[in-house]
Amino acid sequence: MADGDAARWDAKYEGRPLPVVEPTAALQRVIRWLPARGGALDVAGGDGAQAVWMAQRGLDVALCDVSAVALRRAQALATRAGVDLQTHRLDLETDPLPAGRRAVVSCSNYLQPSLWPNAFERLEAGGVAIWIHPTITNLERNAKPSRRWLLEPGQGRRIFEEAGLMVVHAEESWVGARHLCVLVGRRDG
C-alpha cells in the first residue's frame, strides 16, 4: 500500500461531514448511459457519494480507494442511505482491481492512464466506462490540480479508443468552475 498516499488521503477525509448523495453536474450529462441494474465498479471513489448514488439507482456497487478513512465514510454513507456497498482498499498503482465483470466502471478525478486497460477488462459485453477528469485547460481558471495531473486535449478519448471501447459520449468543456473531459465508452461483443 502506498502509505504516503493513503495517509495524505486519510487526512483529507478525516473529520469532514459526509458528502451529499447526488450526481455531480458532469455525471448528470451522462446519466442516460447508466444501466438500470448490474454490477458497477467505482475506481478511486473516495468517500462514496457517486457509488452510493449508483447503488440507490439499483446497481450492485463496489468502490475501491487507497484511503481507509474514505472507505469507512463510504460505508457510513451507504448505511445512512439504506443501500449495500462493497469496499476495497487498494493501491491502484500496484493492486489489481476487484475481479468480476461489471456493467459499469466509473472513475472521477483520478489520472492513471495505465489503469484503464485493466479497468476495461472488467466490463461485460455492452458495459460502459465513465471517466470524468479535468484537462489542462482547467489551469486557465484554477491553480490545482497541477498540469501533471491533468489530461491533454483528446487524451482521454484516445485512451478509450486504443483500448477498443466505442466512444458514445466525449466532451471537453467547462462544467461549472472546472474544465472537464467527460467520456463514456461501451464495450462491444
N, C-alpha and C positions, 0 to 999 in steps of 0.2 A: 504494500500500500504506500502511496506517495504521502508519507507522513506530513511533510511540509504543506502540500496542497490540502490534505484533509484538515490539518489544524487551522489553516487560513480560512477554509470554508466553514468549519465548525464555528470559529469566532464570528464570522459574518452572520450566521444564522442564530446564534445563541442570544436569547433574551428578546428577540423581535416578536411582535404579535404574529399570529398565524395569518397567512395570506387569505385574500378573498377568492373564493372559488367561482371563477368566471373566465370565459375565453378572453385572451388578450385581443387587442384590436387587430393584430396581424393574424392570429388564428381565426378570427371571425371571417377573414377574407377567404379561407379555405375550408370552412366547415362542411360545405356540400360534398367534399370528397371523403369525409369520415364515414365508415360503415356504421350501421346501427348496432352490430354485435360482432363479437370475435375478440381475439387477443390483441393487446396493444403493449408496446414497449416504449416507455418514455426514458430516453437516454439523457443522462446528466440533468435529471428533472428537479433537482433541488428539493425544496420543501413541499412539493407535490400539488400545487394549485392546478396545473394543467392535467396531471394524472388523475386527480380526484374528479375534476370536471369531466374527463373522458369516462371514468367509472360511473358517474351519475348518468351518463348517456347510454349506459348499458354495456360498455366494453369491459373485458377482463384485463385489468391493467397491472403491469409490472413496471416499477420505477427503479432505475439504478442511478447511483450518485456516489461520490467519494466521501461525502460528509455524513457521519453517523448522526450528528445533530439534525441535519436536514431530513434524514430518513425517519428519525423519531417524530419530528414535527409533521412529516407527511402522514405517518400512521395516525397521529392525533387528529389531523385534519380529516382523514378518511373516516375515523370513528365518529367524529362530530357530524359528518355528512351522511353517516349510515351506509357507507359502501366498503367493499373489500378492496384492499390494495396490497400487492406483493412488493416487498422492497429488497433490494440487493445492494450491498455496499461493495463497490468496485472501483478500482483504479483503472480508468478506461484506457490508459496508456499501456497497461500490461495485462489486465484481466480480460478474459473473453466475456462477451455479452451472454446473458442467460440463454440457455438452449430453448429450442422450440420455434415453430413458425408462428407468425403474427399477421393479423390483418392490417395493423398499423405499426410503424416505427416512427416516433417523433423525436425531435431534438430542437431545442431553442437556446440560443446564446451560448453555444459550445462549439468551438472550432478545433476539430481534429480530423482533417480530410482522410487520413489513413484509417479511421474508424468506419467510414461509410461502406466500403466493400463488405466488411463483416456484418454490418447492420443490415444491408440489403439482402444478405443471405438468410436473414431471419424472417423475411417477408414471404408469406404464402402467395400462391398464384393469384393475381388480381389485387394483392395487398398494396397499400400506399405508404410511401415515406413522405414525411412532412419535415421540412427543415426551415427554421426561421433564424436568420443571423444578420448582424449588422455588416455593412460594406464599408470600404474606405471612404466613401462619400460622407459617411457619418461624421468624419473629422471636420467637415466644413462647419458644423454647429456644436460638436461635442468633443471634449478632450479625451474622453475614455469611451470604450477601450482603445488602447494604443493600436497603431497600424498592424503590429504583429498579430493581433487577434481579430483582424477584420478580413472579410472576403474581398478579393479583387473583382472588378466588374466581370460578370459572366462565369466566374469560377464555380459557383455552386451548381449552375446548370451543367457545366462541363463534367463535374464530378458525377452527377446523376446519370448523364448520358454515357459516360465512359463505363459506368457500372451496369449499363444495359437497361436502365429504367426509362420508361416512356414518360417524358415530362408533360404533365397535363395542366400545370399552372406554374408560371415563372414570372415574378415581378421583382424589380429593384426600384424602390420608391420610398419617399418619406411616409412613415406611418407614425403619426404623432410627432414627437421630437427626435425620432431616430430614423436613419436611412437603413432599410432592411432589404435583404434578399428573402423572399417568401417563395418556397418551392414545394411542389407536390409532384411526386413521381410514382408511377404504377409499375408493378412487376407483372409482366405478361407471362403466360404459359405456366 
